[in-house]
Amino acid sequence: MGMAFVGAASGAADVSLNSLAGRAEQQAGRPVITPAHATFSALVVVATLVTGALNWLGLPVLAPFGLVVAAAAAASVGIVRRTRHAPANTASAPRTAAAATASDGLVTVGLLLGIGALGALAFATENAHQSWIAVFLEDELSVPLGISAFGPAVFAAVVAVARFSVSGVGPQHSRALLLTGGFAATVGTVGIAFAPSLVVALMALAVAAAGTAVLFPTLLGIVSRTVSEDRRGRATSMLTVVAYTGFLAGPPYVGLIAGTVDLQAALLGVAALAAAMTVLVPVIIRDQTVRPNDEPVGDRG
């Protein structure tokens, strides 16, 4: 019951924060969504290291959970203070009626589901690496248990750095960023599968991490820019729900293939997911889809 409540609350918070990040990005006229996701990844690394240190010191298991409660409470108070007086509908620049109508009609339910499917493939690739890389290093490369833990840490660290690095890329390059990220994720994952040593595996993992890092924030940014303020919450929610099915399905997908064949084949299956996403990007993400919502756009045809 407790974990179910935590999952529901964190899911609602995730949608709300992404919606607020989309609004802030429109108001500020600069990237907010990608740096926000980069901060999340950086804090994953910090939380992992802190939890490991607390366990090493022999503190009770409640200690890291207590720190999480304190940090979440402080963050909640800060968010409430900064947003309670914010107007319901704001924009960084006035929009014409024609532009508003065009952008509101641009992101249909079908397109949202398509972008969500891309997000699902991206998340499946990302969580497959996070959940299985340590096991792969131990089973396939005979890396000791303590050293294999560097795999998930390297992945999260590279994801954070990559997201901070691409946060200044303009929206007009969104499709190119998705294609580049998908290609890097594919090549990196294949490299891990055939890595002859730990060093090579970690280098390939860094490539895969850098590729997957840019995928979901870019997709979320596309949706946020192309819907009106009053639809952003619903659009973000739909995109997140569809995309997170991939997050849930990624680890079992690897386990199913690994149980049937082996972990190397399972990683090649993950590479296939990244490749499929890359192929589908130009089919689903058209030129007019990536335009900011203050620019008039025509029908998608």
Contacts in CASP RR format, 6 or more apart in sequence:
PFRMAT RR
TARGET T0000
AUTHOR 0000-0000-0000
METHOD contacts of the structure
MODEL  1
MGMAFVGAASGAADVSLNSLAGRAEQQAGRPVITPAHATFSALVVVATLV
TGALNWLGLPVLAPFGLVVAAAAAASVGIVRRTRHAPANTASAPRTAAAA
TASDGLVTVGLLLGIGALGALAFATENAHQSWIAVFLEDELSVPLGISAF
GPAVFAAVVAVARFSVSGVGPQHSRALLLTGGFAATVGTVGIAFAPSLVV
ALMALAVAAAGTAVLFPTLLGIVSRTVSEDRRGRATSMLTVVAYTGFLAG
PPYVGLIAGTVDLQAALLGVAALAAAMTVLVPVIIRDQTVRPNDEPVGDR
G
11 240 0 8 1.000
14 240 0 8 1.000
15 233 0 8 1.000
15 236 0 8 1.000
15 237 0 8 1.000
15 240 0 8 1.000
17 36 0 8 1.000
18 33 0 8 1.000
18 36 0 8 1.000
18 220 0 8 1.000
18 224 0 8 1.000
18 236 0 8 1.000
18 240 0 8 1.000
19 224 0 8 1.000
19 232 0 8 1.000
19 233 0 8 1.000
19 236 0 8 1.000
20 79 0 8 1.000
20 83 0 8 1.000
21 32 0 8 1.000
21 33 0 8 1.000
21 36 0 8 1.000
21 224 0 8 1.000
22 32 0 8 1.000
22 33 0 8 1.000
22 220 0 8 1.000
22 221 0 8 1.000
22 224 0 8 1.000
22 232 0 8 1.000
22 236 0 8 1.000
23 90 0 8 1.000
23 229 0 8 1.000
23 232 0 8 1.000
24 32 0 8 1.000
25 31 0 8 1.000
25 32 0 8 1.000
25 33 0 8 1.000
25 221 0 8 1.000
25 224 0 8 1.000
25 225 0 8 1.000
26 90 0 8 1.000
26 91 0 8 1.000
26 92 0 8 1.000
26 224 0 8 1.000
26 225 0 8 1.000
26 229 0 8 1.000
26 293 0 8 1.000
27 90 0 8 1.000
27 91 0 8 1.000
27 92 0 8 1.000
28 92 0 8 1.000
29 92 0 8 1.000
30 168 0 8 1.000
31 167 0 8 1.000
31 168 0 8 1.000
31 169 0 8 1.000
31 170 0 8 1.000
33 217 0 8 1.000
33 220 0 8 1.000
33 221 0 8 1.000
33 224 0 8 1.000
34 163 0 8 1.000
34 164 0 8 1.000
34 166 0 8 1.000
34 167 0 8 1.000
34 168 0 8 1.000
34 214 0 8 1.000
34 217 0 8 1.000
34 218 0 8 1.000
34 221 0 8 1.000
35 163 0 8 1.000
35 164 0 8 1.000
35 167 0 8 1.000
36 217 0 8 1.000
37 163 0 8 1.000
37 216 0 8 1.000
37 217 0 8 1.000
38 159 0 8 1.000
38 160 0 8 1.000
38 161 0 8 1.000
38 162 0 8 1.000
38 163 0 8 1.000
38 164 0 8 1.000
38 167 0 8 1.000
38 213 0 8 1.000
39 160 0 8 1.000
41 156 0 8 1.000
41 157 0 8 1.000
41 159 0 8 1.000
41 160 0 8 1.000
41 163 0 8 1.000
41 213 0 8 1.000
42 157 0 8 1.000
42 160 0 8 1.000
44 156 0 8 1.000
44 160 0 8 1.000
45 153 0 8 1.000
45 156 0 8 1.000
45 157 0 8 1.000
45 160 0 8 1.000
47 64 0 8 1.000
47 68 0 8 1.000
48 152 0 8 1.000
48 153 0 8 1.000
48 156 0 8 1.000
49 153 0 8 1.000
50 64 0 8 1.000
50 67 0 8 1.000
51 64 0 8 1.000
54 63 0 8 1.000
54 64 0 8 1.000
55 64 0 8 1.000
88 229 0 8 1.000
89 229 0 8 1.000
89 230 0 8 1.000
90 229 0 8 1.000
91 229 0 8 1.000
91 294 0 8 1.000
92 294 0 8 1.000
93 294 0 8 1.000
95 103 0 8 1.000
95 293 0 8 1.000
95 294 0 8 1.000
96 296 0 8 1.000
98 296 0 8 1.000
99 293 0 8 1.000
99 294 0 8 1.000
99 295 0 8 1.000
99 296 0 8 1.000
99 297 0 8 1.000
100 228 0 8 1.000
100 293 0 8 1.000
102 296 0 8 1.000
102 297 0 8 1.000
102 298 0 8 1.000
103 226 0 8 1.000
103 227 0 8 1.000
103 228 0 8 1.000
103 293 0 8 1.000
103 297 0 8 1.000
104 227 0 8 1.000
104 228 0 8 1.000
104 231 0 8 1.000
106 226 0 8 1.000
106 288 0 8 1.000
106 289 0 8 1.000
106 297 0 8 1.000
106 300 0 8 1.000
107 223 0 8 1.000
107 226 0 8 1.000
107 227 0 8 1.000
107 231 0 8 1.000
107 235 0 8 1.000
107 289 0 8 1.000
109 238 0 8 1.000
111 284 0 8 1.000
111 289 0 8 1.000
111 300 0 8 1.000
112 223 0 8 1.000
112 235 0 8 1.000
112 238 0 8 1.000
112 239 0 8 1.000
112 242 0 8 1.000
113 238 0 8 1.000
113 242 0 8 1.000
114 242 0 8 1.000
114 284 0 8 1.000
115 219 0 8 1.000
115 222 0 8 1.000
115 223 0 8 1.000
115 239 0 8 1.000
115 284 0 8 1.000
115 285 0 8 1.000
116 219 0 8 1.000
116 238 0 8 1.000
116 239 0 8 1.000
116 242 0 8 1.000
116 243 0 8 1.000
117 242 0 8 1.000
117 280 0 8 1.000
117 284 0 8 1.000
118 178 0 8 1.000
118 215 0 8 1.000
118 219 0 8 1.000
118 243 0 8 1.000
118 277 0 8 1.000
118 280 0 8 1.000
118 281 0 8 1.000
118 284 0 8 1.000
118 285 0 8 1.000
119 215 0 8 1.000
119 216 0 8 1.000
119 219 0 8 1.000
119 239 0 8 1.000
119 242 0 8 1.000
119 243 0 8 1.000
119 246 0 8 1.000
119 277 0 8 1.000
120 242 0 8 1.000
120 243 0 8 1.000
120 244 0 8 1.000
120 245 0 8 1.000
120 246 0 8 1.000
120 247 0 8 1.000
120 249 0 8 1.000
121 246 0 8 1.000
121 273 0 8 1.000
121 274 0 8 1.000
121 276 0 8 1.000
121 277 0 8 1.000
121 280 0 8 1.000
122 182 0 8 1.000
122 185 0 8 1.000
122 212 0 8 1.000
122 215 0 8 1.000
122 216 0 8 1.000
122 219 0 8 1.000
122 243 0 8 1.000
122 274 0 8 1.000
122 277 0 8 1.000
123 216 0 8 1.000
123 243 0 8 1.000
123 244 0 8 1.000
123 246 0 8 1.000
123 247 0 8 1.000
123 250 0 8 1.000
124 246 0 8 1.000
124 247 0 8 1.000
124 249 0 8 1.000
124 250 0 8 1.000
124 253 0 8 1.000
124 270 0 8 1.000
124 273 0 8 1.000
125 185 0 8 1.000
125 189 0 8 1.000
125 208 0 8 1.000
125 212 0 8 1.000
125 215 0 8 1.000
125 250 0 8 1.000
125 270 0 8 1.000
125 273 0 8 1.000
125 274 0 8 1.000
125 277 0 8 1.000
126 159 0 8 1.000
126 212 0 8 1.000
126 215 0 8 1.000
126 216 0 8 1.000
126 247 0 8 1.000
127 246 0 8 1.000
127 247 0 8 1.000
127 248 0 8 1.000
127 250 0 8 1.000
127 251 0 8 1.000
128 250 0 8 1.000
128 251 0 8 1.000
128 253 0 8 1.000
128 254 0 8 1.000
128 270 0 8 1.000
128 273 0 8 1.000
129 155 0 8 1.000
129 189 0 8 1.000
129 205 0 8 1.000
129 208 0 8 1.000
129 209 0 8 1.000
129 212 0 8 1.000
129 270 0 8 1.000
130 152 0 8 1.000
130 155 0 8 1.000
130 156 0 8 1.000
131 250 0 8 1.000
131 251 0 8 1.000
131 254 0 8 1.000
132 251 0 8 1.000
132 254 0 8 1.000
132 255 0 8 1.000
132 258 0 8 1.000
132 263 0 8 1.000
132 266 0 8 1.000
132 267 0 8 1.000
133 151 0 8 1.000
133 152 0 8 1.000
133 155 0 8 1.000
133 192 0 8 1.000
133 205 0 8 1.000
134 148 0 8 1.000
134 149 0 8 1.000
134 151 0 8 1.000
134 152 0 8 1.000
135 148 0 8 1.000
135 263 0 8 1.000
136 192 0 8 1.000
136 201 0 8 1.000
136 263 0 8 1.000
136 267 0 8 1.000
137 143 0 8 1.000
137 147 0 8 1.000
137 148 0 8 1.000
137 151 0 8 1.000
137 198 0 8 1.000
137 201 0 8 1.000
138 144 0 8 1.000
138 145 0 8 1.000
138 148 0 8 1.000
139 263 0 8 1.000
140 263 0 8 1.000
140 264 0 8 1.000
141 195 0 8 1.000
141 197 0 8 1.000
141 198 0 8 1.000
141 201 0 8 1.000
143 198 0 8 1.000
147 198 0 8 1.000
150 202 0 8 1.000
151 202 0 8 1.000
151 205 0 8 1.000
154 202 0 8 1.000
154 205 0 8 1.000
154 206 0 8 1.000
154 209 0 8 1.000
155 205 0 8 1.000
155 208 0 8 1.000
155 209 0 8 1.000
156 209 0 8 1.000
158 205 0 8 1.000
158 206 0 8 1.000
158 209 0 8 1.000
158 210 0 8 1.000
158 213 0 8 1.000
159 209 0 8 1.000
159 210 0 8 1.000
159 212 0 8 1.000
159 213 0 8 1.000
160 213 0 8 1.000
161 210 0 8 1.000
162 209 0 8 1.000
162 210 0 8 1.000
162 211 0 8 1.000
162 213 0 8 1.000
162 214 0 8 1.000
163 213 0 8 1.000
163 214 0 8 1.000
163 217 0 8 1.000
166 177 0 8 1.000
166 213 0 8 1.000
166 214 0 8 1.000
169 177 0 8 1.000
171 221 0 8 1.000
171 222 0 8 1.000
171 225 0 8 1.000
171 290 0 8 1.000
171 291 0 8 1.000
171 292 0 8 1.000
172 290 0 8 1.000
172 291 0 8 1.000
174 218 0 8 1.000
174 221 0 8 1.000
174 222 0 8 1.000
174 285 0 8 1.000
174 290 0 8 1.000
175 281 0 8 1.000
175 282 0 8 1.000
175 285 0 8 1.000
175 287 0 8 1.000
175 290 0 8 1.000
177 214 0 8 1.000
177 218 0 8 1.000
178 214 0 8 1.000
178 215 0 8 1.000
178 218 0 8 1.000
178 219 0 8 1.000
178 278 0 8 1.000
178 281 0 8 1.000
178 285 0 8 1.000
179 278 0 8 1.000
179 281 0 8 1.000
179 282 0 8 1.000
180 211 0 8 1.000
180 214 0 8 1.000
181 210 0 8 1.000
181 211 0 8 1.000
181 212 0 8 1.000
181 214 0 8 1.000
181 215 0 8 1.000
181 278 0 8 1.000
182 211 0 8 1.000
182 212 0 8 1.000
182 215 0 8 1.000
182 274 0 8 1.000
182 275 0 8 1.000
182 277 0 8 1.000
182 278 0 8 1.000
182 281 0 8 1.000
183 211 0 8 1.000
183 278 0 8 1.000
184 207 0 8 1.000
184 208 0 8 1.000
184 210 0 8 1.000
184 211 0 8 1.000
185 208 0 8 1.000
185 211 0 8 1.000
185 212 0 8 1.000
185 215 0 8 1.000
185 271 0 8 1.000
185 274 0 8 1.000
185 277 0 8 1.000
185 278 0 8 1.000
186 271 0 8 1.000
186 274 0 8 1.000
186 275 0 8 1.000
186 278 0 8 1.000
187 207 0 8 1.000
187 208 0 8 1.000
188 204 0 8 1.000
188 205 0 8 1.000
188 207 0 8 1.000
188 208 0 8 1.000
188 271 0 8 1.000
189 204 0 8 1.000
189 208 0 8 1.000
189 267 0 8 1.000
189 268 0 8 1.000
189 270 0 8 1.000
189 271 0 8 1.000
189 274 0 8 1.000
190 204 0 8 1.000
190 267 0 8 1.000
190 268 0 8 1.000
190 271 0 8 1.000
191 200 0 8 1.000
191 201 0 8 1.000
191 204 0 8 1.000
191 207 0 8 1.000
192 201 0 8 1.000
192 204 0 8 1.000
192 205 0 8 1.000
192 208 0 8 1.000
192 267 0 8 1.000
193 264 0 8 1.000
193 267 0 8 1.000
193 268 0 8 1.000
193 271 0 8 1.000
194 264 0 8 1.000
195 201 0 8 1.000
195 204 0 8 1.000
208 274 0 8 1.000
212 274 0 8 1.000
215 277 0 8 1.000
216 243 0 8 1.000
219 239 0 8 1.000
219 243 0 8 1.000
220 236 0 8 1.000
220 239 0 8 1.000
222 285 0 8 1.000
222 289 0 8 1.000
222 290 0 8 1.000
223 235 0 8 1.000
223 236 0 8 1.000
223 239 0 8 1.000
224 232 0 8 1.000
224 235 0 8 1.000
224 236 0 8 1.000
225 290 0 8 1.000
225 291 0 8 1.000
225 292 0 8 1.000
225 293 0 8 1.000
226 289 0 8 1.000
226 290 0 8 1.000
226 291 0 8 1.000
226 292 0 8 1.000
226 293 0 8 1.000
227 235 0 8 1.000
227 293 0 8 1.000
228 293 0 8 1.000
250 270 0 8 1.000
250 273 0 8 1.000
253 266 0 8 1.000
253 269 0 8 1.000
253 270 0 8 1.000
253 273 0 8 1.000
254 263 0 8 1.000
254 266 0 8 1.000
254 267 0 8 1.000
254 269 0 8 1.000
254 270 0 8 1.000
255 266 0 8 1.000
257 265 0 8 1.000
257 266 0 8 1.000
257 269 0 8 1.000
258 265 0 8 1.000
258 266 0 8 1.000
259 266 0 8 1.000
286 300 0 8 1.000
288 297 0 8 1.000
288 298 0 8 1.000
288 300 0 8 1.000
289 300 0 8 1.000
291 297 0 8 1.000
END
